[in-house]
Amino acid sequence: MTAKVNTRGNRAGNSRTSQPARQRLSAWLVLHRDCAVDALHRLWQQPASSAMTLTVIAIALLLPALLYVTGKNLSQFDSSLAQANQVTAYLRAEVNDSAVDDLRQRVEAHERVDTVRYISPEQAAADFAEWSGLGDVVESLAQNPLPASLVVQLADTRYETAVQVQDLLRDEPAVDFVQMDQLWLQRLDSFLSLTRRAVVALIVVLSLAVLFITGNTIRTSIASREAEIRVMNLIGATRAFIARPFLYTGLWYGLLGGALAWLLLGLLMLLLGGPGAELLTYYGNQYQVQGMGAAASITLLGGSAALGWLGARLSVSRHFTRF
Amino acid sequence: MIRFDDVSKRYPGGHEALKQVSFELEKGEMAFLTGRSGAGKSTLLKLIMLTEDLNQGQILVSGRNINRLPQRQVPYYRRRIGVVFQDHQLLFDRSVFDNVMLPLQIEGYDRHEAARRVRAALDKVGLLDKEKLNPITLSGGEQQRVGIARAVVNRPQILLADEPTGNLDPELAAEIMVLFEQFNQVGVCMLIASHDLSLITRLKHRMLTLEQGRLIKDEHQPSRRGTSS
C-alpha cells in the first residue's frame, strides 16, 4: 500500500501523464483565461446587481482618492514655498549705517547664508507704494513708518538653517524682529501630514468596507451556484478549482470598482478643475490642478483588484463548508 | 479492488446505517447492492466516495486504506471513481457536451483531447447528436445516460451507481443496465445499488443484500428469477 497518492492518476494509458509539460501549461492558462472570461460574463449577465456592487465599491474607493488628490494639490505650495528660503530682519529705527554695515558683513560671513540685501526705509516705502498702489497714502504720511531691513537669502532650503539664522539675527541688538516664511510653511506642512494620515486611515477603513462588500457579494454567488459546487466536489474537483471562478469574480469586482472610482474622480476633477485652476492663478503661474498621476492610479487599480480577490477568498474559506 | 473490513457507520443522532459490513469486489467484477430503502445502500456508496466517514472498520480501494487519505488528496482519489446518481446531478446551466466535459476540465485536459473523449463517451451512450442541447430538454432516460457518460469519460477503474434506474420505466432501465454491462466487459469494476430486484436478478451478477445495515446475503450466482419484495 502506498501512502502517497499519485495526483496524476496511475491508470495505464492516461494521456494526462503523457501530455508534455508545455501542453499542460497551455491547458492551465486556457483554464484560467476561460475562468476569468466566464466570471466577467456572469457579472454582465446580472447588470443591475453588479452595477450596484460596483458603485458601492467605487464610492468607498473614491473618498481616499479624493483626499489624496486634495493633499497632492496643496503640497504644491509646500514644495514651491520651500524655495522661498529667505529670512527678513527688520532693524530698529535708531540704528546707524555703520552698525547696519557691520551686521550685514557678519551675517554674510555665516556659512549658511548666501547673500544679504539691505533695504532702506525709503526703498521699502517705494516698494510698498509700487506693490500696493497706495503711493499717495505713503507720501501723505509725515514720517515714513517702514523700517529698514536685511533680506537674508539662505544657502539651502532646510528648516533648521532658517531657524539657525533666525536665532542669530534675533540676538542682534540692531534687530527689532525677524520674520521667516518658513513659519507658515510649517503650518502647511503639519496640515499636509494630517491629510496624509487621514488618507491612510480612510484607506484602511474603506479597504475593509470593500473587503466586506465583495465578500458578501461572493457569498450570495456561492449560494446561487451550490448545485455546481456540489457536483464538482463529487467528481473530484479540488477546492482551488471550485474556488477559482469566485476568486476571479472578486478580482473583477475590485478591478472594475477601482476603475469606476478612477473615472468618477476624473469626472469630479473635470467639474472642479476649472474653478480650481482659476483660484490657483491668483497664487502665480507655477501652480496647476493635478490629477492622480500614473503611479497612484496603478496603485488604486491594483489595490482594489487585490482587495476584491481577498474578499472573495475570505468568503470562499468561510462558506465552502466541508468538501 | 474494493474491500470492506467490518465497516460500521452511525449517523449523528444514533441511527446505525451500516453494521459490521465485510465484502470484497475483485478487479473487473460487477455486483449489485440491493435491499429496501433505508437498508444502507446509499450510505455504503457514500463511504466509498468519501462523502461520509465511517465509525469503525476500514475500506481498502486498490489496496489503499481510503480512510487514512489526507483531505487534500480526496479530490484526486474521487477522479478515479465514476459515479452515477439517481437524480443524475447534471448542471442545467450548460450543454450536454459541457456537462460531460466537466471531469476532464477538472483534471486539466488539453481541450482537443478532452473534446475527443467527450464525443467518444457520448457516442457510447448514444447521445452524440444531442451534445449541444441543454440536458433539461432531454428525457429522464437520456439525462441518466448523460450522467453515465460523465461518469465514464475519464475512464475510471471503478464505477458506482446509486439507483441509476430509479426514475426510469423498465425498458429504459434495462437499456441502462446493458450499457453498464458493456463497461464491465472492458474491465471496469462496478457496484450498482438498486432495489429493482426483478431487473437485477435477471442479469445474473453477484448480488449483495443489505437489511437494516447488515449484509445478510452475498450471492455470486443468484438463482431466483423475477422475485420482488
Chai-1 contact restraints between the chains, C-beta under 6 A:
chainA,res_idxA,chainB,res_idxB,connection_type,confidence,min_distance_angstrom,max_distance_angstrom,comment,restraint_id
A,M1,B,G63,contact,1.0,0.0,6.0,A-B,restraint_1
A,M1,B,R64,contact,1.0,0.0,6.0,A-B,restraint_2
A,V5,B,Q73,contact,1.0,0.0,6.0,A-B,restraint_3
A,V5,B,Y76,contact,1.0,0.0,6.0,A-B,restraint_4
A,T7,B,Y76,contact,1.0,0.0,6.0,A-B,restraint_5
A,S15,B,E113,contact,1.0,0.0,6.0,A-B,restraint_6
A,R16,B,E107,contact,1.0,0.0,6.0,A-B,restraint_7
A,Q23,B,D110,contact,1.0,0.0,6.0,A-B,restraint_8
A,A27,B,G108,contact,1.0,0.0,6.0,A-B,restraint_9
A,A27,B,D110,contact,1.0,0.0,6.0,A-B,restraint_10
A,E228,B,L91,contact,1.0,0.0,6.0,A-B,restraint_11
A,V231,B,Q89,contact,1.0,0.0,6.0,A-B,restraint_12
A,I235,B,P103,contact,1.0,0.0,6.0,A-B,restraint_13
A,G236,B,P75,contact,1.0,0.0,6.0,A-B,restraint_14
A,G236,B,R78,contact,1.0,0.0,6.0,A-B,restraint_15
A,G236,B,R79,contact,1.0,0.0,6.0,A-B,restraint_16
A,G236,B,I106,contact,1.0,0.0,6.0,A-B,restraint_17
A,A237,B,I106,contact,1.0,0.0,6.0,A-B,restraint_18
A,T238,B,P75,contact,1.0,0.0,6.0,A-B,restraint_19
A,F241,B,I106,contact,1.0,0.0,6.0,A-B,restraint_20
